[in-house]
Amino acid sequence: MDPKYVFDFAEGGRDMADLLGGKGANLAEMARMGLPVPPGFTVTTEACRVYLETGEPPSELEHQISKHLAALERAAGRRLGQVDDPLLVSVRSGARFSMPGMMETILDIGLNDLSVLGLGRTPERERFAWDSYRRLVQMFGSTVMGVDSTWFEDALVGIKKQHHAADDTQVDTSDLIRLVETYKDLILRVTGEEFPQEPAEQLRRAVLAVFTSWNGERARLYRHREHIPHDLGTAVNIQTMVFGNLGPDSGSGVAFTRDPATGRPGIYGDYLPNAQGEDVVAGIRNAVPLQELENLDPGSFGRLRDCMRQLEAHYRDLCDIEFTIERGTLWMLQTRVGKRTSQAAFAIAGQLVDEGVISPQEALGRVDGEGLARLMFPRFDSSGTRDVLARGIPASPGAAVGAVVFDSAEAVRRAADGEKVVLVRQETTPDDLPGMIAAEAVLTSRGGKTSHAAVVARGMGKVCVCGAEELTVDPHERLFSTSSTTVREGTVVSVDGSEGVVFLGAAPLGDSPVMRYFEAGGPPPGQEAQQVVRDVHRLVGQADEARRMEVRANADTPEDAARARRFGAQGIGLCRTEHMFLGDRRPLVEAMILAHGDQEREAALAALLPLQRQDFTGILEAMDGLPVTIRLLDPPLHEFLPDLTELSVRLARLDALGRRPDPHETELLAAVTRMHEENPMLGLRGVRLGLVVPGLVTMQVRAVAEAVVARTRAGGDPRAEIMVPLVDAVEELRLVGEEVARVLQEVSVETGVALDCPVGTMIELPRAALTAGRIAQDAQFFSFGTNDLTQTTWGFSRDDVEAAFFSAYLDKGIFRSSPFETIDREGVGRLVEIAVAEGRAARPGLKIGVCGEHGGDPESVHFFHDAGLDYVSCSPFRVPIARLEAGRAALQATWAQAGK
C-alpha cells in the first residue's frame, strides 16, 4: 500500500499535529467540531521530509493531491482554473510548532489571464478579481520564482503615489490591471520565464515552494532562536479560498479569546474591512479593534463570539483565531493555542484554575522559568516626569533602552559590537527576524496586537510597541519624526512595552513588582499587591508543593546568603572561599605564596584565619538551620598575583629608564614566573593545592569549625558541609578527608562543642564521574560542577571558545544551544547519570546536587530531576526560576509515568 501523504480535513484532528502540522491538525479539529471551515486538505510533514532529503517530492504525492483536489472541486461545483466563477485555493505552511510568518503562503492559486475575467464577471466584482490576481502574481513571483519582493512593492507604491492613495484599497481597477502586467513583465525580465497560466502548475510549484521555505534563512533562524528541531519539516494546507476583499461587507481579522499581553478575559484582536488575512498580519493598514465589528456586522460578530467561546472551552486555553467574512458569512481559517506574554501566561493559568477549567497541576504546566525570569526583569521607574515621544499599542511588555536603527542589518551589526538597539520600522516582515532578535525592543508605526511584529516579539519575550501612528518613519533618510521632534539613527530612546509609550533618551530603570516581591521575602501578597505578583506567588507555591528536588543558592557573602534565603533558597550549595581572598586581603594571600619557609607561611595563614572565620560565621547565621556547602580553595594561586605580562612590562620599563624596581615587585615577578602554567585550569588547583601547600586546608577547615562553634554557642543551628574541589582519584579525597577530620577533632576538643561537618566532593572531571563508585566510599555527598565538567568533557576552554566558534557551531546544528547554558545530555549528562548510579550503589542514600550554572537553567533542571539529583544550586536571582522548574519537572515525570 502506498504511503498516505494527503489527508482531508475530515480525516484529521488536533492529536495529529506531528503529521499534519499545527495548522492542519487544528483546521481538522475545527471541522470536526462543526465550525465553518472552508473545505481543504493537508499534505503531511512526511512528504516534506522526503522532499528535503531527496530533492524530489514522493512519487505518489502528485496523484494524491489531484485526487483530493477533484473531491474538493466536486463538493464546490467549481473547478480550479475554469473560466466562469473559478475555484481558487490557498497554499499555506503549517509546521508542528507555530512559526509565524517564517514560511510561505500563496493565496488565490488558480487565477490566470482568463479566469480573472470570470471571477470579475460583474462590475461590482471586477476590482476584487484584479486585486486578487495582483496578490497572486506578487506572492507567486517572490515566493516561488525568487523575485525580490521589494520590486513588486515599489511598483505598487509608485501607483499609489500617482493617485495620492493612502492605501491599497484606493487603487482603482484600471491601475490594478496595469499593475498585474507590470508584475508579469518583471517576473519575465528577472527569471527569464513567464508567470505560469496553468493552475495545476501553480499549485504544484506552490507546494514545493512551501516545502523549500522550511530551510529558508529566516525559518532556520527562528527555529534556532526558539529551540525547534530542524528535522521536523512542514505540512502544507490547501484550502478553498474565501474572500475578505469583496467590499465593505467583507473583511479579515485575528481574534484572541483573552488579551495575549495581559491575560485579561474578553474579546481582543484586530479587524480589517475589505482585506485578505495577510493584510492584517502584515500590518500594512491599521486595523480597527475587533470590538468595532459588532457595529459593522453584528451578525458576524455574534457568530464569531460563539466560535471563540466554543474553541476556548474545547482547547481549555487562550485561542488565537484567524477568520474571514465574505459578504456577511463567517469563515474560520485557523486556530491555535495562542502565544502570550509571560504576564499573560501566569494570569491565564490562574484564571483557568479559578474557572474550574484546569487543575492547579495543569496550570503549573502552562508557565515556565524563562517566563518568570522575564517578569523579574527591570521596569522603567514610574517616579518623575519624562517627555513622551509617541504612544502606541502595548504589544509585548517590558522596558528597553537602545539606539534607534531602521533596518535589520544595522541592528545585527551594532548589537554584535555590544550596542543596545531599538529596531524601528513602519511594519516588520519575516525578513526582519535577525534584527528583531538582535534588538532590545521593536517599535512600529503601523499594526496592532496581531501584527507580525507583535506576535513574534511576544513569542521571543521582546519588548514591543506597535501602531504608534504619531511616528512618520523614513527608513531611507534613517529617521522618524513626530509633530514636534525628529529622531535620527543612533539616538537613544526608551520603549515601555507595558504601557505602549516611547520616551526620548534613557529612562531610569527600577525593579519589577515580581522582583520586589521576591526581594522582600515576606508573607503572601494581599489584595493590595499587583495581580501579576499574586499570580506568580500562587504558581511558584504550587511548584514548591510538587517538587522533589531542593533548590539551594550559590552565595559567597552573608548579604548574598540572606538574599538567597528571601528568594526561597533551602541552603547554600556552593560557597566559594576564593572570593574571600580578594580585595584588601590580597596582600595576605601574596604573603602566603611568597613565604620563605614554614614560619612565614604559617604567619600568613594565621592572619587569614580570623577573616575566614568571620566570613563563615556571617554566612552560617544568614542560613541558620539550612545546609551551607563550603568549597575549599579551588583556583590556581597565580590568580591572586599580578598578571605576568603586565608585571614584566612594568619592570622592563623601569629598567629601561635606569630606575631600580621595587624589591617586592621583583619577588612577585619571580613567583609569578615560577608558578606560570600554560593551561592553569588543568594545573595546580583544587584538591592539588591542598595537598602541596602545607597548612592551607588546615586553616580553612579550622575557620569553618570555629565559625560553627561560634554559631552553636550563640544558640544557632549551623549546618556546614565541607566540599573538596577537582578530585580525580579517591586517594586525593581520602588524604584531604583525614586532615579535615583531624582539624575538626582538634577544635571539638578545644571548645567542647561536638562538630558534625560532612565532607564531600565536586564531581567536575570525567575521571571522577567514571570512578564515582570508588570516590563515594570516602565522600558523604557529591556536587556536580558542571561548568568544569563541560569544559573537560568537550575539551573546551570556555573563556576562549564561546566567542571563537560557538556561533558557527550553533548555525551548523552541532549545538542546539551552548553546552555551558543547557546541559549536554548525551555527553556530560551521561557522565552525570553514571556517577549518580555508581555513587549510590556504593553509598545508598548519597546526597547529590549540582552547583554549576546549569542549576538555574530551566531545561537542565528537568534533566537533573530525571537523573535523580537531590538538589540544584544556582545564583540567588535564579532561585525562583529553579523552584518553578523543579515543580514542573516533578509533575511532568508523574504525567509521563501515568501515560498522559
C-alpha positions in Angstrom: 0.0 0.0 0.0 1.3 3.4 -1.0 2.2 5.8 1.9 -0.6 8.2 2.7 0.7 11.8 2.2 -2.5 13.7 1.9 -5.4 13.9 4.5 -8.7 15.6 4.0 -9.7 17.9 6.9 -12.4 15.4 7.8 -9.8 12.7 8.4 -7.6 14.6 11.0 -7.7 16.1 14.4 -5.6 18.1 16.8 -3.8 15.0 18.1 -2.2 14.6 14.7 0.0 17.7 14.8 3.2 15.8 14.2 1.9 14.6 10.9 -0.5 17.4 9.8 1.3 20.3 11.4 -0.3 22.6 13.9 -2.4 24.4 11.4 -3.6 21.4 9.6 -4.4 19.5 12.8 -6.4 22.4 14.2 -8.3 23.0 10.9 -9.3 19.4 11.0 -10.3 19.8 14.7 -12.5 22.8 13.9 -14.1 21.0 11.0 -14.8 18.0 13.4 -16.4 20.5 15.8 -18.8 21.7 13.1 -17.3 25.2 12.9 -17.5 27.0 9.5 -14.1 25.9 7.9 -13.5 26.3 4.2 -13.0 22.8 2.8 -9.5 21.6 2.1 -6.8 19.0 2.7 -3.3 18.8 4.2 0.0 17.5 2.7 1.9 15.8 5.5 5.2 16.7 7.1 6.4 13.2 6.0 6.1 14.3 2.4 8.1 17.4 3.2 10.8 15.4 4.8 11.1 13.2 1.7 11.4 16.2 -0.4 14.1 17.8 1.8 16.1 14.6 1.9 15.9 13.6 -1.8 15.2 16.9 -3.6 12.1 15.4 -5.1 8.6 15.0 -3.7 7.3 11.5 -3.1 6.2 9.8 -6.4 2.7 9.3 -5.1 2.2 12.9 -4.0 1.0 14.4 -7.2 -1.6 11.7 -7.7 -2.9 12.0 -4.1 -3.1 15.8 -4.4 -5.0 15.5 -7.7 -7.4 13.0 -6.1 -8.2 15.3 -3.1 -8.5 18.4 -5.4 -11.0 16.6 -7.6 -13.1 15.8 -4.5 -12.8 19.4 -3.4 -14.0 20.6 -6.9 -16.9 18.2 -6.9 -18.1 19.4 -3.5 -17.7 23.1 -4.6 -19.3 22.6 -8.0 -16.4 24.5 -9.5 -13.0 23.6 -10.9 -9.6 25.1 -10.4 -9.0 27.4 -13.3 -12.4 27.3 -15.0 -13.2 30.5 -16.8 -16.6 31.1 -15.3 -16.5 31.6 -11.5 -13.3 29.5 -10.9 -12.4 27.7 -7.7 -9.4 29.3 -6.1 -7.3 27.8 -3.3 -4.7 29.0 -0.8 -1.5 27.2 -0.1 -0.2 27.7 3.4 2.6 26.2 5.5 1.9 24.7 8.9 4.7 23.3 11.0 4.3 21.2 14.2 5.2 24.3 16.2 4.0 27.8 15.4 6.5 29.8 13.3 4.5 33.0 12.5 5.5 34.4 9.1 8.6 32.4 8.8 7.5 30.2 5.9 5.5 30.8 2.8 1.9 31.4 1.9 0.4 31.8 -1.6 -3.2 32.9 -1.9 -5.6 32.9 -4.9 -4.0 29.9 -6.7 -5.9 29.2 -9.9 -6.2 32.7 -11.3 -4.8 33.4 -14.8 -5.5 35.8 -17.7 -8.8 34.1 -18.4 -10.1 33.0 -15.1 -9.6 36.5 -13.7 -12.3 37.7 -16.2 -14.7 35.0 -15.0 -14.0 35.9 -11.3 -14.8 39.5 -12.1 -17.8 38.8 -14.3 -19.9 41.6 -12.8 -19.0 45.2 -12.4 -19.1 45.0 -8.6 -16.6 42.1 -8.6 -14.2 43.4 -11.2 -11.9 45.3 -8.9 -11.9 42.4 -6.4 -10.9 40.0 -9.2 -7.9 42.1 -10.3 -6.9 42.8 -6.8 -6.8 39.0 -6.1 -4.8 38.4 -9.3 -2.4 41.1 -8.3 -1.8 39.4 -5.0 -1.3 36.0 -6.6 1.3 37.3 -9.1 3.1 39.2 -6.4 3.1 36.3 -3.9 4.0 33.7 -6.5 6.7 35.8 -8.1 8.5 36.4 -4.8 7.8 33.1 -3.0 8.0 30.6 -5.9 10.0 32.3 -8.6 12.5 34.2 -6.4 11.9 37.8 -7.5 12.9 40.3 -4.8 9.6 41.3 -3.1 10.7 44.9 -2.8 10.4 45.3 -6.6 6.7 44.4 -6.5 6.2 46.7 -3.5 8.0 49.6 -5.3 5.7 49.3 -8.3 2.6 49.3 -6.0 3.9 52.3 -4.1 4.5 54.1 -7.4 0.9 53.8 -8.5 -0.4 54.9 -5.1 1.8 58.0 -5.2 0.4 58.8 -8.7 -3.1 58.9 -7.3 -2.3 60.1 -3.8 -3.8 56.9 -2.5 -3.4 56.4 1.3 -3.6 52.6 1.0 -4.2 49.7 -1.4 -8.0 49.9 -1.4 -7.8 53.3 -3.1 -6.1 51.9 -6.2 -8.7 51.5 -8.9 -9.4 48.6 -11.3 -7.5 50.0 -14.3 -4.4 50.6 -12.2 -4.7 47.0 -10.8 -4.8 45.6 -14.4 -1.8 47.7 -15.3 0.0 46.5 -12.1 -0.6 42.9 -13.0 1.0 43.4 -16.4 3.9 45.2 -14.7 4.4 42.3 -12.3 4.3 39.7 -15.1 6.9 41.7 -17.1 9.0 42.0 -14.0 8.9 38.2 -13.5 9.9 37.5 -17.1 12.7 40.1 -17.1 14.2 38.7 -13.8 13.7 35.0 -14.2 13.5 34.5 -18.0 10.2 32.7 -17.7 6.6 33.8 -17.7 4.2 33.7 -14.9 2.5 30.2 -15.2 -1.0 30.3 -16.5 -1.8 26.6 -15.8 -3.5 26.3 -12.4 -2.2 22.8 -11.8 1.4 24.1 -12.4 0.8 26.9 -10.0 -0.4 24.5 -7.3 2.4 22.1 -7.8 5.1 24.7 -7.6 3.5 26.5 -4.7 3.5 23.2 -2.6 7.2 22.7 -3.4 8.0 26.3 -2.5 6.4 25.9 0.9 8.5 22.7 1.4 11.6 24.6 0.4 10.8 27.5 2.7 11.3 25.2 5.7 15.0 25.5 5.2 14.9 29.3 4.4 17.3 31.5 6.3 14.6 33.2 8.4 12.9 29.9 9.2 16.2 28.3 10.4 17.0 31.4 12.4 13.6 31.3 14.1 13.9 27.6 14.9 17.3 28.2 16.3 16.0 31.0 18.5 13.0 29.0 19.7 14.9 25.7 20.0 12.7 23.9 17.4 14.3 20.9 15.8 15.4 21.3 12.2 14.3 17.9 11.1 10.5 18.1 11.6 9.5 19.6 8.2 6.3 21.5 7.5 2.9 20.4 6.4 1.1 22.2 3.5 -2.6 23.2 3.8 -4.6 23.5 0.5 -7.9 25.2 1.2 -10.8 26.7 -0.7 -10.3 30.5 -0.9 -12.8 32.7 0.9 -12.6 36.4 0.2 -12.4 39.3 2.7 -11.6 41.8 -0.1 -15.1 41.8 -1.7 -16.0 45.2 -0.4 -17.2 46.8 2.9 -19.4 43.9 3.9 -16.3 41.6 3.8 -13.0 41.6 5.8 -10.5 39.6 7.7 -9.3 39.6 11.3 -7.4 37.9 14.0 -9.0 37.3 17.4 -7.8 36.2 20.8 -10.1 34.8 23.5 -8.1 36.7 26.1 -5.7 39.5 25.9 -2.3 37.9 24.9 -0.4 40.8 26.6 -2.1 40.9 30.0 -4.3 37.8 30.1 -7.5 39.7 30.8 -10.6 37.9 29.7 -12.6 39.4 26.9 -12.6 39.7 23.1 -9.3 41.1 21.7 -8.0 41.4 18.2 -8.0 43.3 15.0 -10.4 43.5 12.1 -9.7 45.0 8.7 -12.7 45.6 6.4 -12.2 44.8 2.7 -9.0 42.9 3.2 -7.5 39.5 2.9 -5.9 37.9 6.0 -2.3 38.6 5.1 -3.1 42.4 5.2 -4.0 42.1 8.9 -0.9 40.2 9.9 1.4 42.3 7.8 0.2 45.5 9.5 0.3 47.4 6.2 -3.0 49.1 7.1 -4.1 49.9 10.6 -7.0 47.7 11.5 -9.9 48.6 13.8 -10.3 46.9 17.2 -12.2 43.7 16.9 -15.0 45.1 19.1 -15.8 47.5 16.3 -17.0 44.5 14.2 -20.1 44.5 16.5 -21.1 47.8 14.9 -20.0 47.0 11.4 -21.6 43.5 11.2 -23.5 42.5 14.3 -24.5 39.0 12.9 -20.9 38.0 12.1 -19.6 39.4 15.3 -22.2 37.3 17.3 -21.2 34.1 15.3 -17.5 34.8 15.9 -18.0 35.3 19.6 -19.8 32.0 19.8 -17.0 30.3 17.9 -14.4 31.9 20.3 -16.3 30.6 23.3 -16.6 27.1 21.9 -12.9 27.0 20.9 -11.6 28.2 24.3 -13.8 25.7 26.1 -12.6 22.9 23.7 -8.9 23.7 24.0 -9.1 24.9 27.6 -6.7 27.7 26.9 -6.3 31.1 25.2 -7.0 30.6 21.5 -5.6 32.6 18.6 -8.1 32.7 15.7 -7.9 33.9 12.1 -11.1 34.5 10.3 -12.6 36.0 7.1 -16.0 37.4 6.5 -17.2 37.0 2.9 -20.3 39.0 2.2 -21.6 38.6 5.7 -20.7 34.9 6.0 -18.1 34.0 8.7 -15.3 31.5 7.9 -12.8 30.2 10.4 -9.3 29.9 8.8 -7.1 28.9 11.7 -6.9 28.4 15.4 -4.1 27.5 17.8 -3.2 27.9 21.4 -2.1 31.5 21.3 1.3 32.9 22.0 1.3 35.2 25.0 3.5 37.3 27.2 4.9 36.0 30.5 2.5 38.1 32.5 -0.5 36.7 30.5 0.7 33.2 30.9 0.7 33.4 34.7 -2.6 35.3 34.7 -4.4 32.9 32.3 -3.2 29.8 34.2 -4.6 31.2 37.4 -7.9 32.3 35.8 -8.5 28.9 34.3 -8.0 27.2 37.7 -10.5 29.6 39.2 -12.9 28.9 36.5 -12.6 25.2 37.1 -11.3 24.6 33.6 -7.9 23.1 34.5 -6.3 21.8 37.7 -3.6 23.6 39.7 -1.2 21.0 38.4 -2.1 21.7 34.8 -1.7 25.4 35.5 1.9 24.8 36.5 2.4 23.1 33.2 1.2 26.3 31.4 4.1 28.6 32.7 7.8 28.2 32.7 11.0 29.5 34.2 12.0 31.7 31.3 8.7 33.5 31.5 9.2 34.0 35.2 12.7 35.4 34.5 11.2 38.0 32.2 8.8 39.1 34.8 11.8 39.7 37.1 13.5 42.0 34.5 13.7 45.7 35.5 10.9 48.1 34.5 11.0 51.8 34.0 10.9 53.8 37.2 7.5 55.4 37.4 8.7 58.4 39.5 9.4 61.7 37.8 8.2 63.1 34.5 9.5 62.4 31.1 8.7 63.7 27.6 6.6 61.2 25.7 7.7 60.8 22.0 4.8 58.7 21.0 2.1 56.3 22.2 1.1 53.0 20.6 -0.3 49.6 21.3 1.5 47.8 24.2 2.1 44.6 22.3 4.8 42.9 24.4 5.6 44.2 27.9 8.9 45.2 29.5 11.4 48.0 29.5 14.2 48.5 26.9 16.6 51.3 26.2 18.7 51.4 23.0 19.9 53.4 20.0 17.4 53.7 17.1 18.1 51.7 14.0 16.0 51.4 10.9 16.9 48.0 9.3 17.7 44.5 10.4 21.3 44.5 9.1 22.2 47.6 11.1 20.6 46.2 14.2 22.6 43.0 13.9 25.9 45.0 13.2 25.5 47.3 16.1 24.4 44.5 18.5 27.5 42.5 17.5 29.6 45.4 18.6 27.9 45.4 22.0 25.5 48.2 21.5 21.9 48.0 22.6 19.5 48.9 19.8 15.8 49.5 19.2 14.5 48.4 15.7 12.1 51.0 14.3 10.0 50.1 11.2 6.7 51.1 9.6 5.8 47.4 10.0 8.0 44.4 10.3 8.2 41.4 7.9 9.6 38.0 8.4 12.8 39.2 6.8 13.3 41.5 9.8 13.7 38.5 12.2 17.5 38.8 12.6 17.1 42.4 13.6 14.3 41.6 16.0 16.5 39.0 17.7 19.4 41.5 17.9 17.3 44.4 19.2 16.2 45.1 22.7 12.8 46.3 21.5 10.7 46.7 18.4 8.8 49.8 17.6 6.4 50.1 14.6 4.2 52.9 13.3 1.6 50.5 11.9 -0.1 47.3 13.0 -1.7 46.1 16.2 -1.5 43.3 18.7 -2.0 40.7 15.9 0.6 42.1 13.5 3.8 40.2 12.7 5.9 42.4 15.0 3.6 41.8 17.9 3.2 38.1 17.5 6.9 37.4 17.0 8.0 39.8 19.8 5.7 38.2 22.3 6.9 34.7 21.3 10.5 35.8 21.9 9.9 37.9 25.0 11.0 41.1 23.3 9.7 44.5 24.2 7.3 45.7 21.5 5.1 48.8 20.8 3.1 48.7 17.6 0.8 51.1 15.8 2.5 54.3 17.1 0.7 56.4 14.5 2.3 59.6 15.6 5.6 58.4 14.1 6.4 59.0 10.5 9.2 56.5 9.7 11.6 57.3 6.9 14.0 54.4 6.5 15.8 55.9 3.5 16.7 59.1 5.5 17.2 56.9 8.6 15.0 58.9 10.9 11.5 59.1 12.3 9.6 62.2 13.2 6.6 63.3 15.2 4.8 66.7 15.0 7.5 68.3 17.1 10.6 66.0 17.1 12.9 64.4 14.6 14.9 61.4 15.8 17.8 60.2 13.7 19.5 56.8 13.7 21.7 56.3 16.7 19.6 58.4 19.0 18.8 56.6 22.3 15.2 56.0 23.1 13.3 54.1 25.8 10.5 51.8 24.9 7.9 50.8 27.5 6.1 47.7 26.2 3.8 47.5 29.2 2.3 50.9 28.7 2.9 51.4 24.9 4.9 54.5 25.4 8.2 55.7 23.8 10.5 58.3 25.5 13.5 60.2 24.2 16.7 59.3 26.0 17.4 56.6 28.5 14.7 56.4 31.1 15.8 55.2 34.6 15.0 51.6 35.4 13.6 50.1 38.6 12.8 46.7 39.9 9.8 44.9 38.6 6.9 44.2 41.1 7.8 40.5 40.9 11.4 41.2 41.7 10.4 43.4 44.6 8.1 40.6 45.9 11.0 38.1 45.9 13.4 40.6 47.4 11.0 41.2 50.2 10.8 37.5 51.0 7.7 38.4 53.1 4.3 36.9 53.6 1.9 36.0 50.8 0.7 39.1 48.9 -2.6 40.6 49.9 -5.2 42.3 47.8 -3.1 45.4 47.6 -0.4 43.6 45.6 -0.4 43.8 41.9 -2.3 40.9 40.2 0.9 39.6 38.4 2.6 39.2 41.9 -0.4 37.2 43.2 -0.3 35.0 40.1 3.4 34.4 40.5 3.1 33.7 44.2 0.4 31.2 43.6 2.1 29.2 40.9 5.6 29.2 42.5 3.9 28.0 45.7 2.2 25.2 43.6 5.6 24.3 42.3 7.1 24.1 45.8 4.4 21.7 46.8 5.0 19.5 43.8 8.8 19.4 43.5 11.0 16.7 44.8 14.4 18.5 44.5 15.5 21.1 46.8 16.8 24.5 45.5 19.9 26.0 47.0 21.9 29.0 46.1 25.5 29.8 45.2 26.5 32.6 47.7 29.8 33.8 49.0 28.8 36.6 51.4 26.3 37.0 54.2 24.5 39.5 52.1 24.1 37.1 49.2 23.1 34.3 51.6 20.4 36.5 53.1 19.1 37.4 49.7 19.1 33.8 48.6 17.0 32.9 51.6 14.5 35.6 50.9 14.2 34.2 47.3 13.4 30.8 48.8 16.7 29.0 48.8 16.9 26.0 51.0 20.6 26.3 51.8 23.8 27.2 50.0 25.0 24.6 47.5 28.3 26.4 46.8 30.2 28.9 48.9 33.4 29.8 47.0 36.1 30.6 49.5 38.4 32.2 46.9 36.1 35.2 46.7 37.1 35.8 50.4 40.8 36.2 49.4 40.3 39.2 47.2 40.2 43.0 47.8 42.1 44.2 50.8 43.0 40.6 51.7 45.1 40.1 48.6 48.4 41.1 50.4 47.9 38.3 52.9 47.5 35.8 50.2 50.6 37.2 48.5 52.4 36.8 51.7 51.4 33.1 51.9 52.5 32.5 48.4 55.8 34.3 48.7 56.6 32.9 52.2 60.2 31.8 52.8 59.8 28.7 54.8 57.1 27.3 57.1 57.2 30.1 59.7 56.4 32.9 57.2 53.7 30.8 55.6 52.1 29.9 58.9 52.1 33.5 59.9 50.3 34.5 56.7 47.7 31.7 57.2 47.2 32.7 60.8 46.4 36.2 59.7 43.8 34.9 57.2 42.2 32.6 59.7 40.1 35.1 61.7 39.0 36.8 58.5 37.7 33.5 57.0 36.1 32.6 60.3 34.2 35.9 60.3 33.0 35.3 56.8 31.8 31.8 57.6 30.1 32.9 60.8 28.1 35.6 58.9 27.0 33.1 56.2 26.0 30.4 58.7 24.0 33.0 60.6 22.2 34.1 57.5 21.4 30.4 56.6 20.8 29.2 60.2 19.2 25.8 60.1 20.0 25.2 56.5 23.0 23.4 54.9 25.9 25.6 53.7 28.3 23.7 51.4 31.8 25.4 51.7 34.2 24.6 48.9 37.9 24.7 49.8 40.1 26.9 47.8 39.8 26.0 44.1 41.6 28.4 41.6 45.3 28.4 40.8 47.3 30.6 43.2 48.6 32.8 40.4 45.1 34.3 40.1 45.8 36.1 43.4 49.0 37.6 41.9 49.6 40.3 39.3 49.4 39.4 35.7 52.7 38.1 34.3 52.8 40.2 31.2 51.8 43.4 32.9 54.3 42.9 35.7 57.1 42.1 33.2 56.4 45.2 31.1 56.3 47.4 34.2 59.7 46.2 35.4 61.2 46.3 32.0 60.1 49.9 31.6 61.7 50.8 34.9 64.9 49.1 33.8 64.9 51.0 30.5 64.6 54.2 32.5 67.5 53.2 34.7 65.3 53.1 37.8 65.6 50.4 40.4 62.4 48.3 40.7 60.7 47.7 44.0 62.2 44.6 45.6 58.7 43.3 46.4 57.7 43.5 42.7 60.9 41.7 41.7 60.0 39.0 44.1 56.4 38.9 42.8 57.7 38.5 39.2 59.9 35.6 40.2 56.9 33.9 41.9 54.6 34.6 39.0 57.2 33.2 36.6 57.8 30.2 38.7 54.0 29.5 39.0 53.1 30.2 35.4 51.2 27.4 33.7 50.3 27.0 30.0 46.9 25.8 31.0 46.2 26.7 34.6 42.7 25.4 34.6 44.2 21.9 34.3 47.1 22.6 36.6 47.9 23.2 40.2 44.4 24.0 41.6 41.6 22.4 43.6 42.5 19.5 45.8 46.0 19.6 44.4 46.6 22.9 46.2 45.5 21.4 49.5 47.9 18.5 49.1 51.1 20.5 48.1 50.6 23.8 50.1 51.1 22.9 53.8 48.6 24.4 56.2 46.1 25.7 53.6 43.4 23.0 54.2 44.1 23.2 58.0 43.5 27.0 58.0 40.3 26.8 56.0 38.8 23.9 57.9 39.7 25.4 61.3 37.9 28.7 60.2 34.8 26.6 59.3 34.9 24.7 62.6 35.4 27.8 64.7 32.5 29.5 62.9 30.3 26.5 63.7 31.3 26.7 67.3 30.6 30.4 67.5 27.1 30.0 66.0 26.4 27.0 68.2 27.3 28.9 71.3 25.1 31.8 70.1 22.1 29.4 70.1 22.1 28.9 66.3 21.8 25.8 64.2 24.8 25.9 61.9 25.0 23.2 59.2 28.3 23.5 57.5 29.4 21.0 54.9 33.0 20.9 53.5 33.5 20.2 49.8 36.8 19.3 48.2 37.1 20.5 44.6 38.6 19.0 41.5 39.1 15.4 42.8 40.3 13.0 40.2 41.1 10.0 42.4 39.7 8.7 45.7 43.2 8.8 47.2 43.1 12.6 46.9 39.9 12.9 48.7 41.0 10.3 51.4 44.1 12.3 52.2 42.3 15.6 52.5 39.5 13.9 54.4 41.9 12.7 57.0 43.2 16.2 57.5 39.7 17.6 57.8 38.8 15.0 60.4 41.9 15.8 62.4 41.2 19.6 62.5 37.5 19.1 63.4 38.5 16.8 66.2 41.1 19.3 67.5 38.6 22.2 67.5 35.9 20.0 69.2 38.3 19.0 72.0 39.5 22.6 72.4 35.9 24.0 72.6 33.9 21.2 74.0 31.4 21.5 71.1 30.6 18.4 69.0 31.2 19.1 65.3 29.4 17.2 62.5 30.6 18.7 59.2 30.0 16.2 56.4 32.9 16.0 53.8 32.1 15.6 50.2 33.5 16.4 46.8 32.7 18.1 43.5 32.4 15.8 40.5 33.8 18.0 37.8 36.2 15.8 35.9 35.3 12.9 33.6 37.6 10.5 35.6 35.8 11.4 38.8 32.4 10.7 37.2 33.7 7.3 35.8 35.1 6.3 39.2 32.3 7.7 41.3 31.7 4.3 42.9 35.2 4.3 44.5 35.0 8.0 45.4 31.7 7.6 47.1 33.4 5.3 49.6 35.0 8.4 51.1 32.5 11.1 50.1 29.5 11.9 52.2 28.0 13.9 49.3 28.5 14.7 45.7 28.0 18.0 43.9 28.4 18.2 40.2 30.5 21.2 39.0 29.0 21.1 35.5 31.0 24.2 34.3 34.3 22.4 34.6 32.8 19.0 33.7 31.5 20.5 30.4 35.0 22.1 29.7 36.9 18.9 30.4 34.4 16.6 28.6 34.3 18.7 25.4 37.9 19.8 25.6 36.7 23.5 25.5 38.2 26.4 27.3 35.1 28.4 28.0 36.9 31.8 28.1 38.3 31.2 24.6 35.9 29.2 22.6 32.5 30.9 23.0 33.4 33.9 21.0 35.7 32.0 18.6 33.3 29.4 17.1 30.2 28.8 19.1 28.0 30.9 16.8 29.2 28.8 13.9 28.5 25.5 15.8 25.0 26.7 16.5 24.4 27.8 12.9 25.6 24.4 11.6 23.4 22.5 14.1 26.4 20.9 16.0 24.9 22.6 19.1 21.2 23.2 19.7 22.2 25.5 22.5 25.5 26.3 24.2 26.6 23.4 26.4 27.5 25.9 29.0 23.9 27.2 29.1 22.0 24.0 28.8 23.4 20.6 29.9 24.7 18.4 27.1 22.5 15.4 27.9 24.3 12.9 25.6 27.9 13.6 26.8 28.1 15.5 30.1 24.6 14.3 31.1 25.7 10.7 30.5 28.6 11.2 32.9 26.2 12.6 35.5 24.0 9.6 35.2 26.9 7.2 35.5 28.2 9.0 38.6 24.8 9.0 40.3 24.2 5.3 39.7 27.6 4.2 40.8 27.8 6.6 43.7 24.5 5.5 45.2 25.4 1.8 44.5 28.5 2.3 46.7 26.8 4.5 49.3 23.0 4.2 49.4 21.3 7.4 50.2 24.2 9.5 48.9 23.2 13.2 48.8 23.8 14.5 45.3 23.4 18.0 43.9 24.7 20.3 41.2 26.2 23.8 41.7 27.3 24.8 38.2 25.4 27.5 36.2 23.2 24.8 34.8 21.4 24.6 38.2 19.4 27.7 37.2 18.7 26.7 33.6 15.1 25.5 33.1 15.8 22.7 30.7 18.8 21.5 32.7 16.7 21.4 35.9 14.4 18.9 34.2 17.4 16.7 33.3 18.7 16.9 36.9 15.3 15.8 38.2 15.2 12.9 35.8 18.8 11.9 36.8 17.7 11.6 40.4 19.6 14.6 42.0 18.5 15.8 45.4 19.0 19.5 44.8 20.2 22.2 42.3 22.1 25.2 43.3 22.2 28.5 41.3 22.5 32.3 41.5 20.2 33.8 44.2 18.3 35.6 41.4 17.5 32.4 39.6 16.3 30.6 42.7 12.6 31.3 42.0 13.1 30.0 38.4 14.7 26.8 39.6 11.9 26.4 42.2 9.2 26.7 39.5 11.0 24.4 37.1 11.7 21.7 39.7 8.0 21.6 40.4 7.2 21.4 36.7 9.7 18.6 36.3 8.2 16.6 39.1 4.7 17.0 37.6 5.8 16.1 34.1 7.6 13.0 35.4 4.3 12.0 37.1 2.3 12.5 34.0 4.8 10.6 31.9 4.5 7.6 34.3 0.8 7.8 34.1 1.0 7.8 30.3 -0.6 11.2 29.9 
